[in-house]
Structure formats: structure tokens, C-alpha cells
Amino acid sequence: MQYDVVIGLEVHAELKTKTKCFCSCKNAYGSSPNSNCCPVCMGFPGALPILNKIAVEQTIRAGLALDCEINKTAIFERKNYFYPDLAKAYQISQFEKPICINGHLRVFDKDIPINRIHLEEDAGKLIHQGNISMIDYNRGGVPLIELVTDALKEPHIESAEEAIEFLTKLRQIYVYAGVADCEVEKGQMRADVNVSLRPKGSKEFGTKVEMKNIMGFKSVYRAIKYEIERQKDILDDGGKIVQETRRWDNDKGESYTLRTKENSEDYRYFPDPDLLAVNISDAEIAKIKENMPPLPKKLKEKYIKEYNLTEYDADVILAEKEISDFFNDCLKIYDKPKSLSNWIATEVLAKTKNREQVKVSAENFVWIVKAVDEGKVQRNAGKELLASIWGTDLIAEEEAKKKGIMSGLSDDVVEKILDKILIEKGEVVSQYKLEKDPKILNFLVGQVMKETRGKANAQEVMRKLKERVD
């Protein structure tokens, strides 16, 4: 039997704030275990939470970036469940009145509806070593936004590919909006995935299965593919899908049951008596909207219309904000968008895998690109020059002079070398005149470049050679 796939995502992202959501402890990754904790985030009796205003503003900013409505009154509630990494045995979250509702994000050719974005506190981190489990509460209380897609509305996510595209675009928007770093390897962005199947063309939804806290987009992709096949096999054998929460084991490439029939009622939500309702005015929303940084969609339009980049070039530059910022800094010095984007796409991105920082100044990078464009330095020499100054304080122009790669040959010298090569390679020249094969001409150019030790302008050499042999 054929099935329609319905996928829902619940995406958690840690906000960029200096302190935690309800106390003054530092929001800092990589600190010594349990060093950023206090009675509030540890849930000690009598300790009262105080809401972080910046966390609220960041949540509103995320909502505006995704075309959400902003609730004028938002309420914090207690989500009750017991787990070792949750010190209070409840999580301060939002349910009935979240800060953001009814947004959307365009994926391929359709707008995926977003039900809500709410603000909550993160839990601690469990660390397992053999038979021992330890808890680091540093992450407990860190401000977290949870985005929930609306799988009950059309259109919805229908494949693993669409899910990954959604997550990729969402991460990009959060980073450009300045609300979150979303470094997956640090656990700053995690996803819960709901998957259900229904007979092709049916309007009735199937039984959903949730997979919790999947880290990494590749893992999300594999988990969805696995779950679709698992449910297909059960249904094709005449079985029924059990509503449950499953844990994805990325090493084994399979999931296993954690618990069954989990609903919102199980969490016994009720308003947190220690926190007042949050009233958000139109003036506050307008101020945040006014100070929003440019987002990928607008930047892409600008790159294509104003800078004449292709859609592919624009997407490559915009994939990481750090690269886009570097591109814009370079443009301020050298107004040649296409040259810069070509060099960034081929040379810079090759050196910035795994979000490594760009380790060359815009001034040095522009000098190299401009020198190659003007024929002062050959492209291969420019690439080698970039590699030699990468991650150093060396100055590109000074290094080019030291290495002797600056083109300093007079026209007379180049002409003499051309004469020499044409005489020495007379048979090759005759062959070119007969066959007009561009490869033969490229060979002759290579011989001239070899003789000049790469100092001649290859394009100019090509032009002069062509004039002579034609």
C-alpha cells in the first residue's frame, strides 16, 4: 500500500544571552561542571525566579523573523515531569499563551505553518561513563525557544528532505537575526520529530510517533527515513502503530521505545505562581522590528539584483553569516562582487569547514583578488599566497614581493620569450594552424608561463599568441 507521510518538528534553540532565563548565572558553554549554578536554577526552596528581559526580546525577534503574530500577553507555566537533569522536577515553560503564534517558513515551493514559538528554560546535561551517570546543571535554566510546526494544517512537511531544508533555513534565520548561534555540536539546536503515516489520499491522520532530542541534521534525516520504513512495515503486515516516544540511537541507526501515550495532559501544566504575565506593547514590538538585522531572504534579493550574482552564488555566500559578513566587508574595499564571490566560494570556504573562523583580513584578501584581476599576480600564485598568509599577521603585498610572484615583466621581455617559444615549438604551432585545437594553444601558453616563472599575465600571453599564430 502507498502512504502519505506527515511530519511535525519541535525545534529547540538556546538563545544568545549573557545570563540564564530566570537568574543571573552565566549562560556560557564549556565552563567547569556545575560552576554556573545558583539556588534559583537549582530549584532550592524559597528561591524565586526573575525573568530575563533580553530573552523575551530575543524570542519576539525570532517570531518576527518567521512572520509570527506576537501575543500581547504571554504566560509562563510549570511543565511537570521528573528526570534527573531537571532540578526542580518541573520546567518553566509556556503552553496556553506563548509569546509567538501563527508563523510560517518557506521550504522549497510551500509555506510550512508554524504553530508557536515559546520561551522556556533548558534542562541540565546527563553525562554517562560506563555504569556511572553524572549531571552538569550549568545548562539548566539557559533560555530556550521551542518552535512547533503545525502538522495538522496544510501544507505540512512530507519527507526527510523537506525536514532538513526546514531546519537548515531555520538555523540560518536564527543566526542572521542574532537570536541564537545554533551550533549543533554544542547542543545549541536540537529537534524532536513526529512522524505518522496514512493511506494515500486519506484525510484522516495516522498515529504519530515522536523521537526526542535528535542532534545533527544528518541524524534527523536518518531517523525520519528509519521511522517511515518501520511504520510502513508494521502497517503492511496488518499491525497498528502505537503512539509512543522513541529514542534514536545514531550509532546503531535505529530507535527504541522510551514511553507510550504521552500527551500534554501528562505534564499537568498550570500557571507559575512565582511569575507575572508578560505584557508586550505595540511600541516594544515596533522597536524590535526597527532594529532587526537584514535576513537571508532580503540579502539574497540584494545580492542577485544589485550585485548581479547568480542564485547559486548568493546561496553559497549566505549559507553562513560569517561568510556573508566577510563578503560585505570585502565589498566595501573592492566593488567587484563576482570576483569576490568566486574566490570566497572556491578558496575561503575550502579553508573554513566546520564553521572555522575566516583567518584572513578583508584587506589582505581583497589585495590578492584585485592583484589577480589586474594581472599583477597569477591565479595559482594568488591561491598559494592566500594559503601562506592564512591564520597569520603577514601582509599580502609584502609577501608577494618577497616570493617574487608580482608580475614585473616588460612587454619587450614577454615578446622575446614569445618569439623563443614559437621558434622552439614550431611543429606544435604548425599543428595548431591545421587543427585549431584550443588545447594546443593552452600548451603554448603554458610554455611561456613556465619560461617567465609565472610572472607574465596568462590572459595577455594568450591574446598575443593567438594574434601571431592566427
C-alpha positions in Angstrom: 0.0 0.0 0.0 1.1 3.6 -0.6 1.2 6.1 2.2 1.2 9.9 2.7 3.9 11.0 5.3 3.1 13.7 7.8 6.0 15.1 9.8 6.0 17.6 12.7 9.0 19.3 14.1 9.7 20.7 17.6 12.9 22.6 17.4 14.8 23.9 20.4 17.4 26.6 20.2 19.4 28.2 23.0 19.2 32.0 23.0 22.2 34.3 22.9 22.0 36.0 26.3 24.7 36.7 28.9 22.7 35.2 31.7 20.1 32.5 32.2 16.4 32.8 31.8 15.3 33.3 35.4 18.5 34.0 37.3 21.8 35.9 37.0 24.0 32.8 36.4 26.2 33.0 33.3 24.9 31.5 30.1 28.3 30.1 28.9 29.2 26.9 27.1 32.2 25.0 28.2 32.5 26.1 31.8 33.6 23.7 34.6 30.7 21.4 35.5 28.2 22.9 37.9 30.1 26.2 38.1 27.2 28.4 36.7 24.5 27.4 39.2 22.6 29.1 42.0 19.6 28.4 44.3 17.2 29.6 41.6 18.3 27.4 38.7 18.9 24.5 41.1 15.3 24.8 42.5 16.2 25.4 46.1 13.2 26.1 48.4 12.4 29.8 48.7 14.4 30.9 45.7 12.3 33.0 43.3 12.8 33.4 39.5 13.2 36.8 37.8 12.5 36.9 34.1 15.4 37.8 31.7 14.0 40.7 29.6 16.6 40.1 26.8 15.4 36.5 26.5 11.8 37.8 25.9 13.1 40.3 23.3 15.1 37.6 21.5 12.0 35.4 21.4 10.0 38.3 19.8 12.8 38.8 17.3 12.7 35.2 16.3 8.9 35.4 15.9 9.1 38.5 13.7 11.8 36.8 11.5 9.3 34.0 10.9 6.2 36.2 10.3 4.6 35.2 13.6 1.9 37.1 15.5 3.1 38.4 18.9 0.8 37.8 21.8 0.3 41.0 23.8 0.0 38.9 26.9 2.2 35.8 27.5 2.1 33.5 30.5 4.7 31.2 32.0 3.6 27.8 33.2 5.1 24.8 35.0 5.5 21.7 33.0 5.7 18.9 35.5 7.8 15.8 35.0 10.6 14.0 36.8 14.0 13.5 35.3 17.5 13.7 36.9 18.6 16.6 34.8 15.6 18.7 35.9 16.5 20.0 39.3 13.0 21.4 40.2 11.1 18.4 38.9 9.2 20.9 36.7 10.3 23.1 33.8 9.2 26.8 33.5 7.7 26.9 30.0 4.7 28.2 28.1 1.6 26.4 26.9 -1.7 28.3 26.7 -0.3 31.7 25.8 3.2 31.6 24.2 4.9 34.7 23.0 4.7 33.9 19.3 2.0 32.2 17.3 0.9 31.5 13.6 4.1 32.0 11.6 5.5 30.2 8.6 8.7 29.3 6.8 9.0 28.6 3.1 10.5 25.3 2.2 11.1 24.6 -1.5 7.8 25.6 -3.0 5.5 25.8 0.0 5.0 27.7 3.3 5.2 25.4 6.3 2.9 26.7 9.0 4.4 27.3 12.5 2.0 26.8 15.4 4.1 28.6 18.0 7.4 29.8 19.4 7.6 29.8 23.1 10.2 30.6 25.7 11.3 28.2 28.3 14.3 27.1 30.4 16.7 24.3 29.3 17.4 21.3 31.5 20.8 20.2 32.7 23.0 17.7 30.9 23.5 14.0 31.8 26.9 12.5 31.3 27.3 8.8 31.2 30.6 7.0 31.8 30.2 3.2 32.0 27.9 2.4 34.8 28.1 5.9 36.3 25.8 8.8 35.4 26.7 12.4 36.3 24.7 15.6 36.0 26.0 19.0 34.9 23.4 21.7 35.8 25.3 24.5 34.0 22.8 24.3 31.1 19.8 24.1 33.5 17.9 27.5 33.3 19.5 28.6 30.0 16.9 30.4 27.9 15.5 28.2 25.2 13.0 28.8 22.4 10.9 26.0 21.1 9.4 26.2 17.7 6.5 23.8 16.9 5.3 23.3 13.3 1.6 22.7 12.7 1.4 19.2 11.1 -2.4 19.3 11.2 -2.5 22.2 8.7 -1.8 22.1 5.0 0.8 22.2 3.7 3.0 20.2 6.1 6.4 18.6 5.9 6.1 15.4 3.9 9.6 14.0 3.6 13.0 13.8 5.3 14.4 16.1 2.6 11.8 18.8 3.4 12.5 18.4 7.2 16.2 19.0 6.6 15.6 22.0 4.4 13.3 23.5 7.1 15.9 23.0 9.8 18.7 24.4 7.6 16.7 27.6 6.8 15.5 28.0 10.4 19.1 27.8 11.7 20.1 30.3 9.1 17.3 32.8 10.1 18.1 32.4 13.8 21.8 33.1 13.3 21.2 36.1 10.9 18.6 37.5 13.3 21.1 37.4 16.1 18.9 35.3 18.4 21.0 32.1 18.6 24.3 30.6 17.4 22.7 27.2 16.8 25.9 25.3 17.0 24.6 21.8 16.8 27.7 20.1 18.1 27.4 22.1 21.3 23.7 21.1 21.7 22.5 24.6 21.0 19.9 23.4 18.5 18.0 20.1 18.9 14.9 18.6 17.3 12.0 16.4 18.3 10.4 14.7 15.3 6.8 13.5 15.0 6.1 11.0 12.2 2.8 9.5 11.1 1.6 7.6 8.0 -1.9 7.5 6.5 -3.2 5.7 3.3 -2.5 7.7 0.2 -5.2 10.4 -0.3 -6.8 9.8 3.1 -7.8 12.9 5.1 -7.6 11.2 8.5 -4.3 11.4 10.3 -2.4 8.4 11.4 -1.0 7.6 14.8 2.1 9.8 15.5 5.4 8.6 16.9 7.8 11.1 18.5 11.6 10.8 18.5 13.2 13.1 21.1 16.3 15.3 21.2 18.0 14.4 17.9 21.2 16.3 17.5 22.6 16.9 14.0 20.7 17.3 10.7 22.1 14.1 9.3 20.8 12.2 12.4 17.4 13.8 11.9 17.4 12.7 8.2 18.3 9.1 9.1 15.8 8.9 12.0 12.9 10.1 9.8 13.8 7.7 7.0 14.1 4.8 9.5 10.8 5.7 11.2 8.9 5.9 7.9 10.1 2.4 6.9 9.4 1.0 10.3 5.8 2.2 10.3 5.3 1.0 6.7 6.4 -2.5 7.6 4.0 -2.6 10.5 1.0 -1.3 8.5 1.8 -3.6 5.6 1.8 -6.6 7.9 -1.7 -5.6 9.2 -0.4 -4.2 12.5 -1.2 -0.9 14.3 1.1 1.9 15.1 1.4 2.6 18.9 1.6 6.2 20.0 4.9 6.4 21.8 8.1 8.3 22.3 11.2 6.7 20.9 14.9 7.3 21.4 17.1 7.5 18.3 20.4 5.6 18.5 22.6 7.2 15.9 25.4 4.6 16.2 23.1 1.7 15.6 20.9 3.6 13.1 17.7 2.6 14.8 15.3 3.7 17.5 13.8 2.1 20.6 10.7 2.7 22.8 11.1 5.1 25.7 7.5 5.5 26.8 4.0 5.3 25.4 0.9 7.5 25.0 2.4 10.8 26.1 0.1 13.9 25.9 0.1 17.4 27.1 -2.2 16.4 29.9 0.5 14.2 31.3 2.6 17.3 32.2 -0.2 18.9 34.3 0.6 22.4 33.1 -0.5 25.2 35.4 0.5 29.0 35.6 3.7 29.5 37.5 2.7 31.3 40.7 6.1 33.0 41.0 6.0 34.7 37.6 3.6 37.5 36.5 2.1 37.6 33.0 4.3 39.3 30.4 2.6 42.3 28.8 4.1 43.2 25.4 3.2 46.6 23.9 2.9 47.6 20.2 5.7 50.1 20.8 8.1 47.4 22.1 7.3 45.2 19.1 7.9 48.1 16.7 11.2 49.0 18.3 12.4 45.4 18.0 11.2 45.2 14.4 13.0 48.5 13.6 16.3 47.1 14.9 16.1 43.8 13.1 19.3 43.0 11.1 18.9 42.1 7.4 17.7 38.5 7.0 18.8 36.0 4.3 15.7 36.5 2.1 16.4 40.3 1.7 20.1 39.8 1.4 19.6 37.2 -1.4 17.4 39.7 -3.3 20.1 42.3 -2.9 23.0 40.0 -4.0 21.1 39.0 -7.1 19.6 42.4 -8.2 22.3 44.8 -7.1 25.4 42.7 -7.3 24.3 40.5 -10.3 25.3 37.3 -8.6 23.5 34.1 -9.6 21.1 32.5 -7.2 23.6 29.7 -6.6 26.4 32.2 -5.8 24.1 34.1 -3.4 23.1 30.9 -1.6 26.8 29.9 -1.2 27.7 33.2 0.3 24.6 33.3 2.6 24.9 29.8 3.9 27.0 31.0 6.8 26.6 34.5 8.3 30.3 34.7 9.0 31.0 34.3 5.3 28.3 36.8 4.3 29.7 39.4 6.7 33.2 38.8 5.3 31.9 39.2 1.7 30.2 42.5 2.7 33.4 43.8 4.4 35.4 43.0 1.2 32.8 44.8 -1.0 33.4 48.0 1.0 37.0 47.9 -0.2 36.7 46.4 -3.7 33.5 46.8 -5.7 33.7 43.5 -7.7 31.1 41.2 -6.3 31.5 38.4 -8.8 35.3 38.2 -8.4 35.0 38.2 -4.6 32.2 35.6 -4.5 34.2 33.3 -6.8 37.2 33.5 -4.6 35.2 33.0 -1.5 33.3 30.0 -2.9 36.5 28.3 -4.1 39.3 29.3 -1.7 37.8 30.7 1.5 35.1 28.0 2.0 37.7 25.3 1.4 39.5 26.6 4.5 36.5 27.2 6.7 35.0 23.8 7.2 33.2 23.0 10.5 32.4 26.8 11.0 36.1 27.5 11.5 36.7 31.3 11.5 37.8 33.2 8.4 41.5 33.6 9.2 42.4 36.4 6.7 41.6 40.1 6.9 39.3 41.6 4.3 42.2 44.0 3.3 44.6 41.1 2.6 42.0 39.1 0.8 40.9 41.9 -1.4 44.6 42.8 -2.3 45.1 39.2 -3.6 41.8 39.2 -5.6 42.4 42.6 -7.1 46.1 41.7 -8.0 44.9 38.6 -9.8 42.1 40.6 -11.6 44.6 43.2 -12.8 47.1 40.6 -13.9 49.8 41.5 -11.4 49.7 38.1 -9.8 48.7 34.8 -11.5 45.7 32.9 -10.1 47.7 29.9 -8.9 50.2 32.2 -7.3 47.4 34.1 -5.6 45.9 30.9 -4.2 49.3 29.9 -2.8 49.8 33.4 -1.4 46.4 33.2 0.4 47.3 29.8 1.9 50.7 31.2 3.1 49.1 34.2 4.9 46.0 32.3 6.2 45.9 32.5 10.0 49.0 34.8 10.2 49.7 38.5 10.6 51.6 38.7 7.3 50.7 41.4 4.8 49.7 40.0 1.4 51.5 42.6 -0.7 54.8 42.3 1.2 54.7 38.5 0.9 54.0 38.7 -2.8 57.1 40.9 -3.2 59.2 38.5 -1.0 58.1 35.5 -3.0 58.8 37.3 -6.3 55.3 36.5 -7.7 54.5 40.0 -8.7 54.3 40.4 -12.5 57.1 42.8 -13.3 58.0 41.8 -16.8 58.1 44.4 -19.6 56.3 43.9 -22.9 59.7 43.6 -24.6 60.8 40.7 -22.4 57.5 38.9 -22.9 57.7 39.5 -26.7 61.2 38.0 -26.8 60.1 34.9 -24.8 57.1 34.5 -27.2 59.5 34.6 -30.1 61.7 32.0 -28.5 58.8 29.6 -27.8 57.3 30.0 -31.2 60.6 29.0 -32.8 61.3 26.1 -30.4 57.8 24.7 -30.7 57.5 25.3 -34.5 55.9 21.9 -35.1 53.3 22.5 -32.4 52.5 25.9 -33.9 52.0 24.2 -37.3 49.8 21.6 -35.8 47.6 24.3 -34.2 47.3 26.1 -37.5 45.9 22.9 -39.1 43.7 21.7 -36.3 42.7 24.9 -34.4 42.6 22.9 -31.2 42.4 25.2 -28.1 44.3 22.6 -26.1 47.4 23.1 -28.3 47.2 26.9 -27.7 46.9 26.3 -24.0 50.0 24.2 -24.2 51.9 27.0 -25.8 50.7 29.5 -23.2 51.9 27.1 -20.5 55.4 27.0 -22.1 55.5 30.8 -22.0 54.4 30.9 -18.4 57.0 28.3 -17.4 59.7 30.4 -19.1 58.5 33.5 -17.2 58.2 31.6 -13.9 54.5 32.5 -13.8 55.2 36.2 -13.8 53.5 37.0 -17.1 49.8 37.7 -17.5 48.4 34.5 -18.8 45.4 36.2 -20.5 47.7 38.7 -22.2 50.0 35.9 -23.3 47.1 34.0 -24.8 46.0 37.1 -26.7 49.4 37.8 -28.2 49.9 34.1 -29.1 46.6 34.0 -30.8 47.4 37.1 -32.8 50.6 35.6 -34.0 49.6 32.1 -34.9 46.2 33.1 -36.4 
